[in-house]
Structures are given as C-alpha cells and as structure tokens.
Amino acid sequence: MFSHKHKFEINYIYKNDPRAQIVEADSERFPRERAARYLMELHQADAENSLVMPAPDASEEELLRQAQVVGITDIRVTKLVREHEPGTTPGHYQQP
C-alpha cells in the first residue's frame, strides 16, 4: 500500500518580507519546529558557515530561536485540505 502525501502551507516572515512555501509530508502533522528547520535549510543552503544550522536533536525552542537569528519569524503552518486551481487565488474576487 502506498503512503498518502499531505500538503502544508508555511507562511512566515523572512528578513521583513512575508513569504509562503508549500511542502509535502508523509505525516498528517507538520509542526512549527520542523517548518523552522526546513526554512533554515531552504534559506541558508548556500551559507558558508554551517554553525547557522541547529543540531539534529535541537529542541523546539532552540529551532525557533535559531530561525529568528537568521531572519525567519512568525512561522505558521496550515494543512491544505484541497488543492488550489492553477492561476487562482482563493478568497479573492476574479474579474470576468
């Protein structure tokens, strides 16, 4: 039997710029600390200093604190229950 992928939207602020990422996961939950690690990897992948990344066993508080140090704040994770149609923005009126 195959595993069902769940999609999550991560909304956050990166260096005073609101951003969003869509991620897939095997589990039904995508905790904020996991999102923080994902975002740090995403934004710091080309960083020369590996000291920016927290230890693999870092606590939730450590992950969120380290994310804030590199400019990632206000992390919110929302599970997407259905896909958006391409080219549309939910909740906004569209001109004919």
C-alpha positions in Angstrom: 0.0 0.0 0.0 1.3 3.5 -0.9 1.6 6.3 1.6 -0.6 9.4 1.1 1.2 12.7 0.9 -0.2 15.6 2.9 0.4 19.2 1.8 1.1 22.1 4.1 1.4 25.8 3.6 4.1 27.5 5.6 3.6 31.3 6.0 6.4 33.2 7.5 8.4 36.4 7.5 12.0 36.3 6.1 14.0 39.4 6.8 10.8 41.6 7.0 9.4 40.0 3.8 6.2 37.9 4.0 6.7 34.6 2.2 5.0 31.2 1.8 6.1 27.7 0.9 4.1 24.6 0.1 5.6 21.3 1.4 4.6 17.7 1.3 4.9 15.3 4.1 4.0 11.6 4.9 2.6 12.5 8.3 -0.6 14.3 9.0 1.2 16.9 11.1 4.0 19.3 10.2 5.0 21.0 13.5 6.4 24.5 13.6 9.9 23.3 14.6 10.0 21.0 11.6 8.9 24.0 9.4 11.6 26.2 11.1 14.3 23.6 10.2 13.0 23.3 6.6 13.1 27.1 6.2 16.6 27.4 7.6 17.8 24.8 5.2 16.0 26.5 2.4 17.4 30.0 3.1 20.8 29.0 4.4 21.7 26.2 2.0 24.3 28.4 0.3 25.7 29.8 3.6 29.4 29.1 4.1 29.0 28.8 7.9 27.4 25.5 9.0 27.2 26.9 12.5 23.9 28.5 11.5 22.2 25.2 11.4 21.0 23.8 14.7 21.9 20.3 15.9 19.7 17.4 14.7 18.3 16.9 18.2 17.6 20.6 18.9 14.5 21.4 20.9 11.6 23.3 19.5 12.7 26.5 21.4 16.2 26.2 20.0 15.0 25.7 16.5 12.6 28.7 16.6 15.3 30.9 18.3 17.9 30.0 15.6 15.4 30.7 12.9 14.8 34.1 14.3 18.6 34.7 14.4 18.7 34.1 10.6 15.7 36.4 10.0 12.8 33.8 9.9 9.9 34.8 12.2 6.1 34.4 12.5 6.0 30.8 11.3 2.5 29.4 10.7 1.7 26.0 9.3 -1.6 25.2 7.7 -2.6 21.8 6.4 -4.1 22.1 2.9 -7.3 20.1 2.6 -7.7 20.6 -1.2 -5.5 21.9 -4.0 -5.9 25.3 -5.4 -6.7 25.5 -9.1 -3.7 26.8 -11.0 -3.8 30.5 -11.6 -6.3 31.3 -8.9 -6.1 32.9 -5.5 -8.6 31.6 -3.0 -10.9 34.1 -1.4 -10.3 36.8 -4.0 -12.9 38.0 -6.4 -11.8 37.5 -10.0 -12.8 39.8 -12.8 -14.5 38.2 -15.8 
